[in-house]
């Protein structure tokens, strides 16, 4: 599973503890460094990368059966949202649903 905009890796860690192979992507190297520290503190392997899905990028060498975005899409400038969705979809297995979660207050 892939967490698009994983931040410090909290959700990835929860899924990894349940036995899932998790991947996390974030544009912030500081967040990725903290996520790596979190995984190390739990003696779990990490698959965490600094990637900005809202800009042109090289392909990721893995296709995901499940990917989610928790409150990320609305932080991306409107002019970059189409490319963000296209990049996310390019790394998805056929028929994958990508779920953008946004809290409604």
C-alpha atoms as a printed R data frame, in Angstrom:
    type eleno elety resid chain resno       x      y       z
1   ATOM     1    CA   UNK     A     1   0.000  0.000   0.000
2   ATOM     2    CA   UNK     A     2   1.110  3.535  -0.640
3   ATOM     3    CA   UNK     A     3   0.529  6.615   1.457
4   ATOM     4    CA   UNK     A     4   0.665  9.633  -0.857
5   ATOM     5    CA   UNK     A     5   1.827 12.474   1.359
6   ATOM     6    CA   UNK     A     6   2.880 10.279   4.285
7   ATOM     7    CA   UNK     A     7   4.308 13.033   6.470
8   ATOM     8    CA   UNK     A     8   6.150 11.483   9.423
9   ATOM     9    CA   UNK     A     9   4.848  7.996   8.609
10  ATOM    10    CA   UNK     A    10   2.202  7.509  11.295
11  ATOM    11    CA   UNK     A    11  -0.293  5.710   9.044
12  ATOM    12    CA   UNK     A    12   2.458  3.693   7.357
13  ATOM    13    CA   UNK     A    13   3.616  2.500  10.761
14  ATOM    14    CA   UNK     A    14   0.110  1.385  11.741
15  ATOM    15    CA   UNK     A    15  -0.247 -0.663   8.553
16  ATOM    16    CA   UNK     A    16   3.315 -2.036   8.819
17  ATOM    17    CA   UNK     A    17   2.598 -3.264  12.353
18  ATOM    18    CA   UNK     A    18  -0.395 -5.152  10.919
19  ATOM    19    CA   UNK     A    19   1.915 -6.901   8.464
20  ATOM    20    CA   UNK     A    20   1.383 -4.819   5.336
21  ATOM    21    CA   UNK     A    21   4.256 -3.827   3.075
22  ATOM    22    CA   UNK     A    22   3.958 -0.049   3.143
23  ATOM    23    CA   UNK     A    23   5.414  2.689   1.000
24  ATOM    24    CA   UNK     A    24   5.354  6.354   1.890
25  ATOM    25    CA   UNK     A    25   5.943  9.368  -0.303
26  ATOM    26    CA   UNK     A    26   6.210 12.986   0.741
27  ATOM    27    CA   UNK     A    27   7.732 16.118  -0.762
28  ATOM    28    CA   UNK     A    28   9.369 17.053   2.573
29  ATOM    29    CA   UNK     A    29  12.771 15.535   3.260
30  ATOM    30    CA   UNK     A    30  12.332 16.492   6.925
31  ATOM    31    CA   UNK     A    31   9.101 14.481   7.153
32  ATOM    32    CA   UNK     A    32  10.716 11.497   5.392
33  ATOM    33    CA   UNK     A    33  13.716 11.629   7.759
34  ATOM    34    CA   UNK     A    34  11.372 11.624  10.767
35  ATOM    35    CA   UNK     A    35   9.364  8.748   9.269
36  ATOM    36    CA   UNK     A    36  12.565  6.740   8.801
37  ATOM    37    CA   UNK     A    37  13.476  7.392  12.454
38  ATOM    38    CA   UNK     A    38  10.018  6.222  13.512
39  ATOM    39    CA   UNK     A    39  10.368  2.969  11.563
40  ATOM    40    CA   UNK     A    40  13.887  2.403  12.950
41  ATOM    41    CA   UNK     A    41  12.605  2.880  16.509
42  ATOM    42    CA   UNK     A    42  10.148  0.018  15.878
43  ATOM    43    CA   UNK     A    43  12.736 -2.163  14.075
44  ATOM    44    CA   UNK     A    44  10.633 -2.194  10.909
45  ATOM    45    CA   UNK     A    45  11.882 -1.883   7.331
46  ATOM    46    CA   UNK     A    46  10.825  1.293   5.590
47  ATOM    47    CA   UNK     A    47  10.050  2.154   1.992
48  ATOM    48    CA   UNK     A    48   9.952  5.925   2.303
49  ATOM    49    CA   UNK     A    49  10.937  8.386  -0.410
50  ATOM    50    CA   UNK     A    50  11.020 12.118  -0.944
51  ATOM    51    CA   UNK     A    51   8.848 12.564  -4.024
52  ATOM    52    CA   UNK     A    52   6.662 15.459  -5.139
53  ATOM    53    CA   UNK     A    53   3.764 13.912  -7.034
54  ATOM    54    CA   UNK     A    54   2.516 17.348  -8.069
55  ATOM    55    CA   UNK     A    55   5.446 17.885 -10.457
56  ATOM    56    CA   UNK     A    56   7.005 15.973 -13.345
57  ATOM    57    CA   UNK     A    57   8.853 12.966 -11.994
58  ATOM    58    CA   UNK     A    58  10.618  9.741 -12.846
59  ATOM    59    CA   UNK     A    59   8.516  6.592 -12.543
60  ATOM    60    CA   UNK     A    60   8.463  4.693  -9.255
61  ATOM    61    CA   UNK     A    61   9.481  1.072  -9.845
62  ATOM    62    CA   UNK     A    62   6.493 -0.381  -8.010
63  ATOM    63    CA   UNK     A    63   2.787 -0.622  -8.783
64  ATOM    64    CA   UNK     A    64   0.403 -0.386  -5.850
65  ATOM    65    CA   UNK     A    65  -2.806 -2.279  -5.238
66  ATOM    66    CA   UNK     A    66  -3.958  0.298  -2.700
67  ATOM    67    CA   UNK     A    67  -2.990  3.939  -2.356
68  ATOM    68    CA   UNK     A    68  -4.472  6.695  -0.278
69  ATOM    69    CA   UNK     A    69  -4.115 10.409   0.187
70  ATOM    70    CA   UNK     A    70  -5.191 11.743   3.572
71  ATOM    71    CA   UNK     A    71  -5.754 15.497   3.398
72  ATOM    72    CA   UNK     A    72  -3.097 16.134   0.752
73  ATOM    73    CA   UNK     A    73  -4.949 16.971  -2.453
74  ATOM    74    CA   UNK     A    74  -6.429 20.204  -1.138
75  ATOM    75    CA   UNK     A    75  -2.903 21.461  -0.238
76  ATOM    76    CA   UNK     A    76  -1.748 21.180  -3.840
77  ATOM    77    CA   UNK     A    77  -2.116 24.273  -5.988
78  ATOM    78    CA   UNK     A    78  -5.088 23.847  -8.346
79  ATOM    79    CA   UNK     A    79  -2.860 24.169 -11.428
80  ATOM    80    CA   UNK     A    80  -0.840 21.110 -10.248
81  ATOM    81    CA   UNK     A    81  -3.726 18.842  -9.182
82  ATOM    82    CA   UNK     A    82  -4.222 17.150 -12.541
83  ATOM    83    CA   UNK     A    83  -0.543 16.181 -12.735
84  ATOM    84    CA   UNK     A    84  -0.688 14.956  -9.116
85  ATOM    85    CA   UNK     A    85  -3.617 12.635  -9.910
86  ATOM    86    CA   UNK     A    86  -1.972 11.476 -13.157
87  ATOM    87    CA   UNK     A    87   1.289 10.674 -11.320
88  ATOM    88    CA   UNK     A    88  -0.558  8.808  -8.583
89  ATOM    89    CA   UNK     A    89  -2.583  6.857 -11.109
90  ATOM    90    CA   UNK     A    90   0.528  5.972 -13.153
91  ATOM    91    CA   UNK     A    91   1.811  3.967 -10.177
92  ATOM    92    CA   UNK     A    92  -1.402  2.082  -9.604
93  ATOM    93    CA   UNK     A    93  -2.313 -1.424 -10.646
94  ATOM    94    CA   UNK     A    94  -5.090 -1.565 -13.234
95  ATOM    95    CA   UNK     A    95  -8.523 -0.952 -11.720
96  ATOM    96    CA   UNK     A    96  -7.000  0.565  -8.581
97  ATOM    97    CA   UNK     A    97  -9.072  3.064  -6.707
98  ATOM    98    CA   UNK     A    98  -7.155  5.928  -5.134
99  ATOM    99    CA   UNK     A    99  -8.922  7.349  -2.120
100 ATOM   100    CA   UNK     A   100  -8.386 11.016  -1.254
101 ATOM   101    CA   UNK     A   101  -9.560 11.431   2.337
102 ATOM   102    CA   UNK     A   102 -10.601 14.882   3.440
103 ATOM   103    CA   UNK     A   103 -12.149 15.647   6.793
104 ATOM   104    CA   UNK     A   104 -15.358 17.636   6.610
105 ATOM   105    CA   UNK     A   105 -15.885 19.889   9.571
